[in-house]
Amino acid sequence: MIFDQSFLDSLIQAVKSSRKYRDLHIPHATLKDILAYESQHSSSRKEFEANFRKSLHNVIAPYLEEINYPAQTAALQELRGQNQSPELLKSWCLDTMRLHASSRERLPYLEAFYQKIFATIGTPDSILDLACALDPLGLPWMNLPPSTNFVAYDIHQPRLDFLQIFFQYFYPQARAIQQDILTTIPDQEADCAFFFKEAHRLEKRRPCSNRELFMGLNVKWLVVSLPSRDLKGHHSLENYHLALIHKAIEGQPWQLTTDIVDDELLFFIRKHD
């Protein structure tokens, strides 16, 4: 259904000024994309507005955290002023990652997680971290050469500002970019892309979106992770998530290998040499 542009603009403005979302600085392209999709699946203005708000919440809910990024940045600056050591940096990163649910779940097997990845794909010269959350704070466990080009993408601007300071202090070859990876797929060439614990959410936002993303990435390797069990740990998700990945790469001459580290499934997609 076609809706008046002024009505669409009013919905976008309401989101940008709302107490719930205003501090996230959600990209305009993300809001337009959700509006465009829901306008095709709504038969009335009332249904459209309800669908838009529901879809927006589903997309943004993982970002509605209670992390005080200015305070974390101040703590980071304090860390920078101390006598630095790899152990001190790791301790600080662990404490910070505990503040984010997805990162916190991986902490018990963090070292094994990255060891498994790089034992499979080798040591990359360039990495794209897609929908990164706080995963870049795992860099001390990746044991990458200082020259590795690391680019982190996310839509949460306060988080990215914080990560950029972290990179500036400790990983000057890394940078953080605010970008919706679905509306604007990164087109830069890289050895690999990380896409951790987001493929199932991306597919809910728009069917076949993972295939669209995977096709558009100019990388040799795509490393996707997904949970092996539901949040309560009662039900296996292995078959469901394997089917999701197979659907995304169906008909492509890519090589797929799978593995698991603790409760996290790993899918290694080799697009080309």
C-alpha positions in Angstrom: 0.0 0.0 0.0 1.2 3.5 -0.8 1.3 6.0 2.1 1.6 9.7 2.1 5.3 10.9 2.4 4.4 13.3 5.2 3.0 10.4 7.2 6.2 8.4 6.6 8.4 11.4 7.6 6.4 11.9 10.8 7.0 8.3 11.8 10.7 8.7 11.2 10.8 11.9 13.2 8.9 10.4 16.0 11.5 7.6 16.3 14.4 9.9 16.1 13.0 12.1 18.9 11.7 9.4 21.1 13.2 8.8 24.5 13.6 5.1 23.7 15.6 5.5 20.5 17.0 9.0 20.2 20.4 8.3 21.8 21.1 5.5 19.4 21.1 7.8 16.4 19.6 5.1 14.2 20.7 5.6 10.5 18.0 7.2 8.4 18.5 4.4 5.8 17.5 1.8 8.4 14.3 3.5 9.2 13.4 4.0 5.5 14.2 0.4 4.8 11.9 -0.9 7.5 9.1 1.5 6.3 9.5 0.4 2.7 9.2 -3.3 3.6 6.3 -2.9 6.0 4.4 -0.7 3.5 4.2 -3.7 1.2 2.8 -5.9 3.9 0.1 -3.6 5.4 -3.4 -2.9 4.2 -4.2 0.1 6.4 -2.4 3.0 8.0 -3.1 1.6 11.5 -1.7 -1.8 10.6 1.3 -0.2 8.9 2.1 1.9 11.9 1.8 -1.2 14.2 3.9 -3.3 11.9 6.6 -0.6 11.6 6.9 -0.2 15.4 7.0 -4.0 15.9 9.7 -4.5 13.2 11.7 -1.5 14.5 11.7 -3.0 18.0 12.8 -6.4 16.7 15.7 -4.8 14.8 16.8 -2.4 17.6 16.0 -4.4 20.7 19.5 -5.9 21.0 20.8 -2.3 21.1 18.6 -1.2 24.0 21.2 -1.9 26.6 22.1 0.0 29.8 25.8 0.6 29.0 26.9 4.1 29.9 29.3 4.6 27.0 30.6 8.0 28.1 31.5 6.4 31.5 33.2 3.5 29.7 35.1 5.9 27.5 36.3 7.7 30.7 37.4 4.3 32.1 39.2 3.6 28.9 41.1 6.9 29.0 42.1 6.0 32.6 43.3 2.7 31.5 45.4 4.4 28.8 47.1 6.4 31.4 48.2 3.4 33.5 51.2 1.2 33.0 50.0 -0.9 30.2 50.4 -4.7 29.9 48.5 -7.3 27.9 47.1 -8.8 31.0 45.7 -5.4 32.2 44.1 -4.8 28.8 42.5 -8.2 28.7 41.1 -7.8 32.2 39.6 -4.5 31.3 38.1 -5.9 28.0 36.6 -8.8 29.9 35.0 -6.5 32.5 33.5 -4.4 29.6 32.3 -7.4 27.6 30.4 -8.6 30.6 28.1 -5.6 30.2 26.7 -6.9 26.9 24.7 -10.1 26.8 26.0 -11.6 23.5 29.7 -10.9 24.4 29.2 -12.1 27.9 28.0 -15.5 26.7 31.2 -16.1 24.8 33.6 -15.2 27.6 34.0 -18.8 29.0 35.4 -20.0 25.6 36.7 -16.7 24.1 40.2 -17.9 23.5 39.1 -21.3 22.0 36.6 -19.4 19.8 39.2 -17.4 18.0 41.7 -20.2 17.9 39.2 -22.3 16.0 38.5 -19.5 13.6 42.1 -18.8 12.7 43.1 -22.4 12.6 40.4 -22.8 9.9 40.9 -19.7 7.7 44.5 -18.8 8.5 45.7 -15.3 9.6 43.9 -12.7 7.6 45.4 -9.3 6.7 42.0 -7.7 6.7 38.7 -8.3 8.6 35.2 -6.8 8.4 33.3 -7.2 11.7 29.6 -6.9 10.7 27.0 -5.8 13.2 29.9 -5.9 15.6 28.4 -5.0 19.0 31.2 -5.3 21.6 32.9 -8.2 19.8 36.0 -6.0 18.8 37.0 -6.0 22.4 38.0 -9.6 21.7 41.0 -8.3 19.7 43.5 -9.1 22.4 42.6 -12.8 22.1 42.9 -12.8 18.3 46.7 -12.5 18.3 46.6 -10.7 14.9 49.7 -8.9 13.5 49.7 -5.1 14.2 49.3 -4.4 10.5 45.9 -6.2 10.2 43.2 -3.9 8.9 40.1 -4.3 11.1 36.8 -2.5 10.3 33.9 -2.7 12.6 30.3 -2.0 11.4 27.3 -1.2 13.6 24.3 1.1 13.8 24.7 2.2 17.4 26.6 5.5 17.2 27.5 5.8 21.0 29.0 2.3 20.9 31.0 3.1 17.8 32.3 6.3 19.3 33.5 4.2 22.3 35.1 1.6 20.1 36.9 4.2 18.0 38.6 5.5 21.1 39.6 1.9 22.0 41.0 1.4 18.5 42.8 4.7 18.6 44.6 3.7 21.8 45.4 0.1 21.2 44.7 -0.9 17.6 45.4 2.0 15.3 44.8 -0.1 12.2 41.2 -0.6 13.2 38.2 1.8 12.7 34.5 1.9 13.5 31.9 2.8 11.0 28.2 3.5 11.5 26.5 1.6 8.7 23.4 -0.6 8.2 25.0 -3.6 6.5 21.7 -4.5 4.9 20.8 -1.2 3.3 24.5 -0.5 2.4 26.4 -3.8 2.1 30.2 -3.1 2.7 31.9 -3.4 -0.7 35.5 -3.2 0.3 37.7 -6.2 -0.4 38.8 -8.1 2.6 40.2 -11.5 3.6 37.3 -12.3 5.8 34.1 -11.0 7.4 32.8 -11.9 10.8 29.0 -12.1 11.3 28.4 -13.3 14.8 25.0 -14.1 16.3 23.0 -11.9 13.9 22.0 -14.0 10.9 18.8 -15.2 12.5 17.8 -11.6 13.4 18.6 -10.3 10.0 16.4 -12.9 8.4 13.5 -11.9 10.6 13.9 -8.3 9.5 13.6 -9.2 5.8 13.4 -12.7 4.3 16.4 -13.7 2.2 18.4 -10.8 3.6 21.3 -13.1 4.5 21.6 -14.3 1.0 21.6 -10.7 -0.2 24.3 -9.8 2.3 26.5 -12.9 1.6 26.3 -12.3 -2.1 27.3 -8.7 -1.8 30.4 -9.1 0.4 33.7 -9.0 -1.4 35.6 -11.3 0.9 37.4 -14.6 0.7 36.0 -16.0 3.9 32.7 -15.4 5.7 32.6 -16.6 9.3 29.1 -16.8 10.6 28.2 -17.8 14.2 24.8 -18.7 15.6 23.7 -20.1 19.0 23.4 -23.9 19.1 20.5 -23.8 21.7 17.7 -21.4 22.6 18.1 -18.8 25.3 16.9 -21.1 28.0 19.1 -23.9 26.8 16.2 -26.3 26.4 16.1 -26.8 22.6 18.7 -27.5 20.0 18.8 -24.9 17.1 21.5 -26.7 15.1 19.2 -28.0 12.4 17.3 -24.8 12.1 20.4 -22.6 11.8 22.1 -25.0 9.4 19.0 -24.8 7.2 19.2 -21.0 7.4 22.8 -20.9 6.2 22.2 -23.5 3.5 19.3 -21.4 2.2 21.5 -18.3 2.1 24.2 -20.0 0.0 22.1 -22.3 -2.1 23.2 -22.5 -5.7 26.6 -20.8 -5.1 29.9 -22.5 -5.8 31.1 -21.7 -2.2 32.6 -24.2 0.2 30.9 -24.6 3.6 32.4 -26.2 6.6 30.9 -26.2 10.1 32.2 -26.5 13.6 31.1 -25.7 17.1 32.8 -24.2 20.1 30.9 -24.7 23.3 27.3 -23.5 22.5 28.2 -21.5 19.4 27.9 -22.9 15.9 30.5 -21.8 13.4 29.9 -21.7 9.7 33.0 -21.1 7.5 31.9 -20.0 4.0 34.8 -19.8 1.5 33.7 -17.6 -1.4 36.9 -17.7 -3.3 40.7 -18.2 -3.0 
